[in-house]
């Protein structure tokens, strides 16, 4: 009798552990950086001027929940350096296998370059080589269709971090 209870307890612990891992499988999480002129990701061009990001992070769960927090997304040079220029709204797009797979709705880009996106998107399975683009969704003249990207996930070296790149 004791051995049956012990086997039942071990089986329950194992199954409970599997359920916890299934709920916490991960997804995709990345740091965001500003774009440079002349870049292309999944056929989407970068903006016509370089951008910087003070702090940016994107998280996409396997269930399609996407959360983007970005601070200080600003033009890096030119007459509008240190501002958002004419950009008033942004959206996030998930790239899978060098194709834009899904995009969020547009959200306001504050004058200090801050934006938050909380949305749910349809994710293909599997999503190979995922990337997140922050694209221009509107400017001072109105909505923008197929907007350029101004931030993207990337690896950054510690030297880049120390110099604010």
N, CA, C and O of each residue as an XYZ file, in Angstrom:
660
protein
N       0.815     -1.190      0.000
C       0.000      0.000      0.000
C       0.862      1.258      0.000
O       0.579      2.202     -0.738
N       1.912      1.280      0.822
C       2.791      2.437      0.884
C       3.491      2.658     -0.451
O       3.667      3.798     -0.881
N       3.888      1.575     -1.107
C       4.582      1.708     -2.390
C       3.648      2.277     -3.451
O       4.091      3.056     -4.295
N       2.373      1.913     -3.431
C       1.415      2.463     -4.386
C       1.236      3.964     -4.179
O       1.150      4.719     -5.147
N       1.180      4.403     -2.905
C       1.051      5.827     -2.611
C       2.298      6.576     -3.057
O       2.206      7.681     -3.592
N       3.461      5.976     -2.839
C       4.719      6.599     -3.242
C       4.788      6.731     -4.760
O       5.201      7.773     -5.270
N       4.390      5.691     -5.484
C       4.377      5.753     -6.957
C       3.392      6.828     -7.417
O       3.690      7.592     -8.335
N       2.217      6.889     -6.781
C       1.221      7.913     -7.129
C       1.753      9.318     -6.878
O       1.533     10.223     -7.682
N       2.460      9.501     -5.752
C       3.026     10.807     -5.424
C       4.098     11.197     -6.432
O       4.115     12.337     -6.895
N       4.982     10.284     -6.779
C       6.044     10.556     -7.754
C       5.423     10.887     -9.108
O       5.849     11.828     -9.777
N       4.410     10.108     -9.513
C       3.734     10.364    -10.786
C       3.071     11.737    -10.782
O       3.157     12.463    -11.773
N       2.417     12.102     -9.691
C       1.763     13.404     -9.578
C       2.791     14.535     -9.654
O       2.572     15.522    -10.357
N       3.900     14.400     -8.943
C       4.948     15.427     -8.971
C       5.489     15.574    -10.384
O       5.708     16.692    -10.850
N       5.704     14.473    -11.061
C       6.212     14.522    -12.439
C       5.236     15.208    -13.377
O       5.637     16.053    -14.178
N       3.954     14.855    -13.288
C       2.951     15.471    -14.158
C       2.753     16.941    -13.832
O       2.596     17.761    -14.737
N       2.760     17.286    -12.539
C       2.628     18.698    -12.158
C       3.806     19.499    -12.696
O       3.636     20.630    -13.151
N       4.992     18.916    -12.646
C       6.183     19.583    -13.184
C       6.062     19.802    -14.683
O       6.441     20.859    -15.186
N       5.531     18.802    -15.411
C       5.341     18.959    -16.855
C       4.353     20.065    -17.162
O       4.571     20.841    -18.093
N       3.274     20.159    -16.407
C       2.295     21.218    -16.635
C       2.902     22.585    -16.387
O       2.620     23.522    -17.134
N       3.727     22.728    -15.363
C       4.349     24.014    -15.076
C       5.279     24.411    -16.221
O       5.302     25.578    -16.612
N       6.042     23.470    -16.761
C       6.952     23.788    -17.864
C       6.168     24.140    -19.126
O       6.580     25.012    -19.890
N       5.040     23.464    -19.345
C       4.244     23.759    -20.532
C       3.687     25.180    -20.462
O       3.578     25.850    -21.489
N       3.332     25.646    -19.261
C       2.816     27.003    -19.107
C       3.930     28.043    -19.162
O       3.673     29.215    -19.438
N       5.149     27.625    -18.905
C       6.275     28.553    -18.835
C       7.334     28.150    -19.855
O       8.524     28.127    -19.542
N       6.901     27.831    -21.080
C       7.816     27.322    -22.097
C       8.762     28.382    -22.618
O       9.822     28.055    -23.153
N       8.414     29.599    -22.477
C       9.322     30.622    -22.951
C       8.707     31.503    -23.995
O       7.819     32.300    -23.695
N       9.153     31.378    -25.190
C       8.792     32.310    -26.244
C      10.061     32.996    -26.719
O      11.085     32.349    -26.943
N       9.985     34.294    -26.869
C      11.095     35.053    -27.421
C      11.224     36.349    -26.634
O      10.234     37.041    -26.399
N      12.429     36.671    -26.235
C      12.690     37.898    -25.488
C      13.966     38.521    -26.034
O      14.956     37.823    -26.256
N      13.946     39.842    -26.252
C      15.125     40.480    -26.845
C      15.231     41.947    -26.462
O      14.245     42.590    -26.102
N      16.445     42.452    -26.548
C      16.706     43.873    -26.360
C      16.570     44.583    -27.701
O      16.869     44.012    -28.750
N      16.121     45.822    -27.656
C      15.929     46.593    -28.871
C      17.000     47.670    -29.007
O      17.444     48.251    -28.017
N      17.403     47.923    -30.237
C      18.360     48.977    -30.550
C      17.798     49.811    -31.700
O      16.948     49.345    -32.458
N      18.276     51.036    -31.819
C      17.855     51.894    -32.910
C      18.400     51.401    -34.237
O      19.405     50.690    -34.281
N      17.736     51.779    -35.310
C      18.149     51.346    -36.644
C      19.184     52.299    -37.225
O      19.305     53.447    -36.796
N      19.918     51.810    -38.194
C      20.858     52.619    -38.971
C      20.294     52.745    -40.383
O      19.487     51.918    -40.808
N      20.705     53.749    -41.086
C      20.247     53.962    -42.458
C      20.761     52.833    -43.346
O      21.901     52.392    -43.202
N      19.910     52.367    -44.269
C      20.327     51.363    -45.247
C      20.171     49.922    -44.817
O      20.596     49.022    -45.541
N      19.573     49.671    -43.656
C      19.345     48.297    -43.210
C      18.027     47.784    -43.785
O      17.117     48.559    -44.079
N      17.943     46.447    -43.940
C      16.706     45.796    -44.375
C      16.532     44.522    -43.558
O      17.482     43.760    -43.379
N      15.338     44.297    -43.072
C      15.003     43.060    -42.366
C      13.677     42.577    -42.940
O      12.686     43.306    -42.911
N      13.653     41.371    -43.453
C      12.447     40.764    -44.028
C      11.818     41.672    -45.082
O      10.594     41.752    -45.190
N      12.652     42.348    -45.850
C      12.165     43.220    -46.904
C      11.690     44.585    -46.429
O      11.267     45.408    -47.241
N      11.754     44.837    -45.123
C      11.337     46.126    -44.569
C      12.580     47.007    -44.436
O      13.547     46.606    -43.789
N      12.570     48.197    -45.035
C      13.733     49.082    -44.922
C      13.732     49.841    -43.594
O      12.687     50.059    -42.981
N      14.926     50.235    -43.173
C      15.036     51.092    -41.996
C      14.663     52.519    -42.384
O      14.540     52.844    -43.565
N      14.487     53.355    -41.382
C      14.129     54.755    -41.620
C      15.241     55.500    -42.340
O      16.351     54.988    -42.488
N      14.938     56.702    -42.781
C      15.888     57.503    -43.552
C      16.918     58.223    -42.714
O      17.744     58.959    -43.254
N      16.891     58.029    -41.400
C      17.869     58.622    -40.486
C      18.156     57.602    -39.384
O      17.321     56.740    -39.113
N      19.325     57.691    -38.746
C      19.625     56.749    -37.656
C      18.815     57.072    -36.394
O      18.522     58.233    -36.107
N      18.463     56.023    -35.654
C      17.701     56.142    -34.411
C      18.498     55.507    -33.276
O      19.307     54.609    -33.508
N      18.271     55.968    -32.061
C      18.871     55.376    -30.867
C      17.752     54.977    -29.915
O      16.641     55.502    -29.985
N      18.063     54.046    -29.031
C      17.136     53.595    -27.999
C      17.875     53.655    -26.672
O      18.943     53.059    -26.530
N      17.317     54.369    -25.698
C      17.924     54.407    -24.369
C      17.752     53.048    -23.685
O      18.689     52.518    -23.087
N      16.546     52.499    -23.782
C      16.263     51.166    -23.226
C      15.070     50.583    -23.970
O      14.045     51.248    -24.126
N      15.201     49.361    -24.421
C      14.087     48.721    -25.111
C      14.110     47.227    -24.939
O      15.168     46.597    -24.942
N      12.914     46.659    -24.788
C      12.798     45.222    -24.580
C      11.505     44.732    -25.223
O      10.467     45.387    -25.129
N      11.577     43.590    -25.868
C      10.404     42.968    -26.484
C      10.287     41.537    -25.981
O      11.279     40.814    -25.886
N       9.057     41.139    -25.661
C       8.776     39.772    -25.227
C       7.581     39.260    -26.014
O       6.553     39.930    -26.117
N       7.731     38.057    -26.570
C       6.648     37.414    -27.303
C       6.481     36.017    -26.725
O       7.421     35.222    -26.735
N       5.293     35.714    -26.222
C       5.039     34.373    -25.679
C       4.594     33.441    -26.792
O       4.202     33.892    -27.868
N       4.656     32.127    -26.532
C       4.218     31.166    -27.550
C       2.733     31.308    -27.843
O       2.273     30.897    -28.908
N       1.973     31.887    -26.911
C       0.539     32.058    -27.129
C       0.224     33.314    -27.942
O      -0.935     33.563    -28.273
N       1.260     34.111    -28.266
C       1.063     35.280    -29.110
C       0.982     36.601    -28.369
O       0.809     37.649    -28.990
N       1.106     36.564    -27.048
C       1.098     37.826    -26.303
C       2.429     38.531    -26.547
O       3.496     37.941    -26.377
N       2.356     39.792    -26.945
C       3.562     40.564    -27.211
C       3.556     41.794    -26.305
O       2.550     42.490    -26.162
N       4.703     42.029    -25.709
C       4.873     43.177    -24.822
C       6.171     43.870    -25.222
O       7.236     43.252    -25.233
N       6.077     45.139    -25.543
C       7.246     45.928    -25.912
C       7.270     47.159    -25.030
O       6.278     47.879    -24.919
N       8.403     47.393    -24.410
C       8.616     48.617    -23.643
C       9.851     49.281    -24.215
O      10.921     48.677    -24.296
N       9.690     50.528    -24.610
C      10.803     51.230    -25.224
C      10.874     52.641    -24.640
O       9.868     53.340    -24.524
N      12.084     53.031    -24.281
C      12.317     54.364    -23.722
C      13.403     55.054    -24.526
O      14.428     54.456    -24.851
N      13.169     56.307    -24.839
C      14.178     57.097    -25.537
C      14.442     56.657    -26.963
O      15.597     56.606    -27.386
N      13.401     56.338    -27.710
C      13.542     56.016    -29.138
C      13.549     57.346    -29.876
O      12.497     57.931    -30.137
N      14.755     57.821    -30.212
C      14.924     59.164    -30.747
C      15.849     59.173    -31.954
O      16.694     58.293    -32.114
N      15.676     60.173    -32.791
C      16.583     60.362    -33.925
C      17.988     60.633    -33.392
O      18.159     61.370    -32.421
N      18.984     60.037    -34.029
C      20.365     60.128    -33.541
C      21.131     61.299    -34.133
O      22.112     61.753    -33.543
N      20.703     61.800    -35.293
C      21.461     62.885    -35.921
C      20.548     63.733    -36.785
O      19.370     63.418    -36.955
N      21.089     64.797    -37.322
C      20.320     65.675    -38.200
C      19.644     66.792    -37.434
O      19.848     66.949    -36.230
N      18.841     67.565    -38.139
C      18.174     68.727    -37.549
C      17.226     68.343    -36.412
O      17.002     69.139    -35.500
N      16.664     67.124    -36.457
C      15.722     66.672    -35.427
C      16.353     65.739    -34.397
O      15.631     65.043    -33.683
N      17.681     65.706    -34.303
C      18.373     64.816    -33.347
C      17.842     65.061    -31.935
O      17.638     66.201    -31.518
N      17.622     63.953    -31.205
C      17.130     64.039    -29.839
C      15.624     64.191    -29.742
O      15.093     64.431    -28.658
N      14.928     64.054    -30.871
C      13.465     64.126    -30.899
C      12.925     62.903    -31.642
O      13.691     62.085    -32.152
N      11.606     62.794    -31.696
C      10.983     61.720    -32.478
C      10.679     62.197    -33.896
O      10.103     61.460    -34.696
N      11.072     63.442    -34.202
C      10.803     63.987    -35.528
C       9.310     63.981    -35.799
O       8.530     64.310    -34.906
N       8.887     63.618    -37.001
C       7.464     63.625    -37.332
C       6.714     62.360    -36.901
O       5.501     62.281    -37.095
N       7.403     61.368    -36.323
C       6.761     60.093    -35.971
C       5.857     60.278    -34.754
O       6.288     60.799    -33.725
N       4.601     59.848    -34.879
C       3.629     59.980    -33.786
C       3.150     58.638    -33.241
O       2.704     58.558    -32.096
N       3.238     57.578    -34.058
C       2.794     56.249    -33.622
C       3.722     55.176    -34.166
O       4.316     55.327    -35.234
N       3.836     54.082    -33.408
C       4.649     52.944    -33.830
C       3.859     51.661    -33.628
O       2.839     51.646    -32.939
N       4.342     50.592    -34.236
C       3.774     49.256    -34.040
C       4.930     48.267    -34.018
O       6.034     48.584    -34.460
N       4.678     47.084    -33.511
C       5.695     46.031    -33.494
C       5.302     44.962    -34.502
O       4.130     44.604    -34.622
N       6.295     44.457    -35.224
C       6.073     43.360    -36.165
C       6.988     42.206    -35.809
O       8.169     42.403    -35.521
N       6.438     40.998    -35.828
C       7.225     39.794    -35.591
C       7.658     39.228    -36.932
O       6.836     38.993    -37.818
N       8.955     39.014    -37.068
C       9.522     38.406    -38.272
C       9.855     36.957    -37.942
O      10.478     36.675    -36.918
N       9.439     36.044    -38.810
C       9.777     34.628    -38.693
C      10.324     34.184    -40.040
O       9.654     34.331    -41.063
N      11.531     33.643    -40.047
C      12.098     33.131    -41.293
C      12.198     34.187    -42.383
O      11.941     33.885    -43.548
N      12.559     35.400    -42.044
C      12.752     36.509    -42.978
C      11.458     36.948    -43.668
O      11.478     37.434    -44.798
N      10.320     36.767    -42.961
C       9.021     37.223    -43.449
C       8.291     37.878    -42.278
O       8.309     37.344    -41.169
N       7.657     39.014    -42.503
C       6.845     39.620    -41.454
C       5.622     38.725    -41.267
O       4.785     38.602    -42.160
N       5.534     38.099    -40.082
C       4.477     37.124    -39.811
C       3.235     37.753    -39.190
O       2.119     37.297    -39.437
N       3.423     38.803    -38.382
C       2.285     39.429    -37.696
C       2.707     40.795    -37.185
O       3.885     41.048    -36.932
N       1.721     41.667    -37.040
C       1.984     43.014    -36.516
C       0.922     43.382    -35.491
O      -0.216     42.916    -35.556
N       1.312     44.223    -34.549
C       0.397     44.714    -33.523
C      -0.360     45.920    -34.057
O      -0.111     46.394    -35.165
N      -1.272     46.394    -33.257
C      -1.913     47.664    -33.551
C      -0.944     48.800    -33.259
O       0.084     48.598    -32.613
N      -1.270     49.982    -33.731
C      -0.430     51.157    -33.520
C      -0.642     51.725    -32.119
O      -1.750     51.689    -31.582
N       0.438     52.249    -31.537
C       0.378     52.924    -30.241
C       1.107     54.266    -30.354
O       1.974     54.432    -31.212
N       0.761     55.212    -29.498
C       1.433     56.515    -29.548
C       2.917     56.411    -29.176
O       3.303     55.626    -28.310
N       3.724     57.213    -29.843
C       5.132     57.393    -29.478
C       5.204     58.764    -28.832
O       5.000     59.779    -29.498
N       5.493     58.798    -27.536
C       5.552     60.063    -26.805
C       6.698     60.923    -27.328
O       7.623     60.416    -27.963
N       6.634     62.201    -27.064
C       7.666     63.122    -27.553
C       9.044     62.826    -26.963
O      10.056     63.248    -27.523
N       9.098     62.102    -25.835
C      10.389     61.700    -25.257
C      10.865     60.351    -25.791
O      11.884     59.829    -25.337
N      10.130     59.780    -26.757
C      10.531     58.521    -27.368
C      10.085     57.282    -26.624
O      10.595     56.192    -26.882
N       9.144     57.425    -25.705
C       8.661     56.270    -24.946
C       7.388     55.704    -25.565
O       6.531     56.450    -26.040
N       7.276     54.374    -25.556
C       6.073     53.698    -26.047
C       5.960     52.342    -25.371
O       6.963     51.718    -25.026
N       4.726     51.897    -25.187
C       4.448     50.557    -24.667
C       3.432     49.893    -25.569
O       2.419     50.489    -25.935
N       3.714     48.652    -25.921
C       2.802     47.874    -26.756
C       2.444     46.608    -25.983
O       3.325     45.862    -25.555
N       1.158     46.376    -25.811
C       0.631     45.153    -25.197
C      -0.461     44.671    -26.142
O      -1.503     45.316    -26.264
N      -0.235     43.548    -26.808
C      -1.177     43.086    -27.820
C      -1.062     41.567    -27.919
O      -0.212     40.957    -27.271
N      -1.913     40.971    -28.724
C      -1.848     39.543    -29.022
C      -1.817     39.395    -30.535
O      -2.635     39.983    -31.243
N      -0.868     38.604    -31.025
C      -0.710     38.374    -32.453
C      -0.744     36.879    -32.739
O      -0.569     36.065    -31.832
N      -0.966     36.525    -33.974
C      -0.953     35.123    -34.411
C       0.480     34.751    -34.776
O       1.093     35.390    -35.631
N       1.012     33.720    -34.129
C       2.391     33.305    -34.370
C       2.410     32.000    -35.152
O       1.746     31.040    -34.760
N       3.161     31.946    -36.252
C       3.282     30.673    -36.966
C       4.116     29.696    -36.143
O       4.962     30.099    -35.345
N       3.866     28.422    -36.348
C       4.645     27.414    -35.634
C       5.305     26.482    -36.643
O       4.609     25.856    -37.442
N       6.603     26.377    -36.625
C       7.531     27.102    -35.758
C       7.843     28.484    -36.322
O       7.668     28.738    -37.514
N       8.303     29.361    -35.455
C       8.773     30.687    -35.874
C      10.296     30.613    -35.865
O      10.932     30.702    -34.815
N      10.862     30.449    -37.050
C      12.316     30.289    -37.192
C      12.972     31.664    -37.263
O      12.469     32.566    -37.932
N      14.094     31.815    -36.573
C      14.882     33.056    -36.571
C      14.008     34.280    -36.300
O      13.921     35.175    -37.141
N      13.349     34.327    -35.114
C      12.451     35.450    -34.832
C      13.192     36.772    -34.667
O      14.328     36.821    -34.194
N      12.517     37.831    -35.068
C      12.997     39.194    -34.867
C      11.780     40.077    -34.609
O      10.674     39.773    -35.056
N      11.995     41.156    -33.895
C      10.936     42.134    -33.652
C      11.376     43.465    -34.235
O      12.455     43.972    -33.927
N      10.523     44.020    -35.083
C      10.764     45.337    -35.664
C       9.812     46.340    -35.023
O       8.642     46.033    -34.795
N      10.310     47.525    -34.736
C       9.447     48.633    -34.340
C       9.336     49.511    -35.576
O      10.315     50.108    -36.023
N       8.127     49.579    -36.119
C       7.892     50.280    -37.374
C       7.086     51.560    -37.165
O       6.299     51.671    -36.224
N       7.298     52.511    -38.050
C       6.516     53.746    -38.042
C       5.093     53.395    -38.487
O       4.896     52.807    -39.550
N       4.097     53.766    -37.656
C       2.694     53.499    -37.975
C       1.955     54.779    -38.353
O       0.948     54.732    -39.059
N       2.457     55.927    -37.882
C       1.843     57.218    -38.239
C       2.847     58.331    -38.003
O       3.742     58.224    -37.165
N       2.673     59.401    -38.764
C       3.480     60.598    -38.553
C       2.537     61.799    -38.517
O       1.317     61.631    -38.510
N       3.083     62.978    -38.494
C       2.252     64.177    -38.344
C       1.273     64.377    -39.492
O       0.327     65.154    -39.359
N       1.477     63.694    -40.617
C       0.540     63.828    -41.744
C      -0.518     62.729    -41.770
O      -1.438     62.786    -42.586
N      -0.406     61.721    -40.889
C      -1.417     60.674    -40.824
C      -0.819     59.274    -40.778
O       0.393     59.117    -40.627
N      -1.675     58.248    -40.910
C      -1.221     56.853    -40.859
C      -0.209     56.542    -41.959
O      -0.246     57.126    -43.042
N       0.689     55.618    -41.660
C       1.718     55.187    -42.612
C       1.510     53.699    -42.867
O       1.451     52.909    -41.924
N       1.400     53.314    -44.130
C       1.271     51.912    -44.513
C       2.660     51.369    -44.827
O       3.452     52.026    -45.503
N       2.952     50.165    -44.332
C       4.257     49.520    -44.562
C       5.401     50.439    -44.160
O       6.349     50.639    -44.920
N       5.300     50.998    -42.954
C       6.310     51.937    -42.467
C       7.683     51.327    -42.281
O       7.828     50.128    -42.039
N       8.683     52.177    -42.399
C      10.069     51.767    -42.167
C      10.240     51.351    -40.706
O       9.477     51.779    -39.840
N      11.242     50.517    -40.438
C      11.510     50.187    -39.044
C      12.554     51.156    -38.497
O      13.472     51.582    -39.198
N      12.375     51.494    -37.200
C      13.288     52.428    -36.557
C      13.970     51.820    -35.331
O      14.829     52.451    -34.715
N      13.585     50.598    -34.984
C      14.263     49.835    -33.930
C      14.075     48.355    -34.235
O      13.111     47.955    -34.889
N      15.016     47.552    -33.749
C      15.015     46.111    -34.015
C      15.779     45.427    -32.891
O      16.604     46.054    -32.227
N      15.508     44.142    -32.676
C      16.277     43.422    -31.663
C      17.681     43.144    -32.199
O      17.871     42.916    -33.394
N      18.654     43.167    -31.298
C      20.044     42.939    -31.707
C      20.891     42.593    -30.498
O      20.539     42.907    -29.360
N      22.008     41.942    -30.762
C      23.013     41.727    -29.733
C      23.856     42.980    -29.637
O      24.195     43.582    -30.656
N      24.197     43.380    -28.422
C      25.049     44.544    -28.222
C      26.211     44.145    -27.337
O      26.045     43.383    -26.384
N      27.384     44.659    -27.654
C      28.549     44.370    -26.823
C      28.539     45.269    -25.594
O      27.843     46.284    -25.561
N      29.316     44.887    -24.584
C      29.422     45.718    -23.384
C      30.013     47.077    -23.735
O      29.638     48.080    -23.128
N      30.925     47.135    -24.697
C      31.524     48.412    -25.112
C      30.454     49.332    -25.689
O      30.463     50.534    -25.425
N      29.522     48.772    -26.481
C      28.427     49.568    -27.024
C      27.562     50.115    -25.895
O      27.150     51.275    -25.931
N      27.284     49.276    -24.882
C      26.482     49.685    -23.751
C      27.138     50.851    -23.013
O      26.468     51.818    -22.649
N      28.446     50.755    -22.794
C      29.166     51.786    -22.050
C      29.174     53.107    -22.796
O      29.197     54.166    -22.169
N      29.155     53.068    -24.131
C      29.202     54.294    -24.928
C      27.826     54.773    -25.366
O      27.709     55.723    -26.139
N      26.761     54.097    -24.858
C      25.397     54.537    -25.149
C      24.917     54.255    -26.558
O      24.023     54.943    -27.050
N      25.494     53.250    -27.227
C      25.063     52.912    -28.598
C      23.958     51.898    -28.560
O      23.462     51.486    -29.608
